[in-house]
Amino acid sequence: MERIKATYYIETPFDPEAAAQVLAGEQSSGTFVAVPGETDELKHRFAARVESVVQLETVTEPAIPGAVSASGTYQRAIVTVSWSVENFGYNLPVLISTLQGNLYEIRQFTGLKLLDIELPPSYADHYGGPAFGIAGCRELTGVQGRPLIGTIVKPSVGLSPEQTATLVQTLAESGIDFIKDDELLSSSANSPFDKRVDTVMDVINRHADKTGKKVMYAFNISGEIDEMMERYELIVSRGGTCAMVSLNSVGLAGAKKICDQRVLAIHGHRNGWGMLTRHPLLGIDFTAYQKLWRLAGVDQIHVNGIQNKFWESDDSVVQSIKACLTPVLGGYSVLPVVSSGQWGGQAPETYRRTQTTDLLYMAGGGILAHPMGPAAGVTALQQAWQAAVDGLSIEQAAATYPEFAKSVEKFGGK
């Protein structure tokens, strides 16, 4: 019988092997005491198994509250546990309840983080994965050989549909590939969702008729299931190509319901991510996180950015990009979305460390606040990525491209 494996980074005041056995029991057939009906045959078939325990360093202070060490030391380890697919079938919420459920409550752990998940081949028969992924998003936008260049409508909340449409027209004429609603905007008093879709798609459709290029706009449909479906259908009826969902807000079941429609590319925003991962010994690592959303069918997912405005290190961002580009179940392509305080100046280091242009590269102020205007902001980002692929330094690129040079003057000191 196929098994799913999960790898955890743990800390415990007890023997790591014993703590891992408690995890396996709590998250499958076991409890704190033997119960009637828990036969050896049942445990052999359904009990989780500890596959490996690799002990790491010992520390004297616990990472999070838990059992107090009698010796004053806490042992860290990498633990891999497996479950039979029979335990949960092909049910993502139950899978999450198993891999990320009550195990975080177990007092034997003073630290626990889900690092990775290994999925059996049969999951490919039950989950279609992203409908578009990298190749599909490139086809929808007509962009090949470079990152998709995108931006976010700002101010986040407050613009009317007409003001939003005016900004979209400026950006479309500037050569932008992708625009999205902010995650804070869904349907506000001054920008009702239906009206925003109508006015924005009028601009995008006219621009596409004129130029042959249809800008991808990710309308934020996050909401209750029925509401999201209605909004999805409206976007389709108006000729849109993308919808955005706040993944942690709508959950796996909600996101999968939307992704299963397979008409629009789905932009997965991970707002709330820091709550799940910021502590080094609590939560879930992005390597495991993005696999779950790929199963649900998300086509694009945020990975933060090099030299970003948030807490995440460049090493972590690079690892996240590489995780997205690593095949799952023979494919399941997902487009990494680079964002957070980005402008063209981060392109050379991003390319040097990842060696890929399969990205959606998002800049808000880096485009909209360009000294020569948004059109020059888009051009500057395209120039920055061409320079990065050509191996030019920021100084060399500034000497070559005037729009990028103005970006350096404006943003280089930040």
Secondary structure as GFF3:
##gff-version 3
##sequence-region A 1 414
A	DSSP	beta_strand	3	12	.	.	.	ID=ss1
A	DSSP	alpha_helix	16	26	.	.	.	ID=ss2
A	DSSP	alpha_helix	40	46	.	.	.	ID=ss3
A	DSSP	beta_strand	49	59	.	.	.	ID=ss4
A	DSSP	beta_strand	74	84	.	.	.	ID=ss5
A	DSSP	three_ten_helix	85	87	.	.	.	ID=ss6
A	DSSP	alpha_helix	92	99	.	.	.	ID=ss7
A	DSSP	three_ten_helix	102	105	.	.	.	ID=ss8
A	DSSP	beta_strand	111	118	.	.	.	ID=ss9
A	DSSP	alpha_helix	123	126	.	.	.	ID=ss10
A	DSSP	alpha_helix	133	141	.	.	.	ID=ss11
A	DSSP	beta_strand	148	152	.	.	.	ID=ss12
A	DSSP	alpha_helix	161	173	.	.	.	ID=ss13
A	DSSP	beta_strand	178	180	.	.	.	ID=ss14
A	DSSP	alpha_helix	193	211	.	.	.	ID=ss15
A	DSSP	beta_strand	216	220	.	.	.	ID=ss16
A	DSSP	alpha_helix	225	237	.	.	.	ID=ss17
A	DSSP	beta_strand	242	246	.	.	.	ID=ss18
A	DSSP	alpha_helix	247	259	.	.	.	ID=ss19
A	DSSP	beta_strand	265	269	.	.	.	ID=ss20
A	DSSP	alpha_helix	273	277	.	.	.	ID=ss21
A	DSSP	beta_strand	282	284	.	.	.	ID=ss22
A	DSSP	alpha_helix	286	296	.	.	.	ID=ss23
A	DSSP	beta_strand	300	304	.	.	.	ID=ss24
A	DSSP	alpha_helix	314	325	.	.	.	ID=ss25
A	DSSP	beta_strand	335	338	.	.	.	ID=ss26
A	DSSP	three_ten_helix	344	346	.	.	.	ID=ss27
A	DSSP	alpha_helix	347	354	.	.	.	ID=ss28
A	DSSP	beta_strand	360	362	.	.	.	ID=ss29
A	DSSP	alpha_helix	365	368	.	.	.	ID=ss30
A	DSSP	alpha_helix	374	390	.	.	.	ID=ss31
A	DSSP	alpha_helix	394	400	.	.	.	ID=ss32
A	DSSP	alpha_helix	402	411	.	.	.	ID=ss33
###
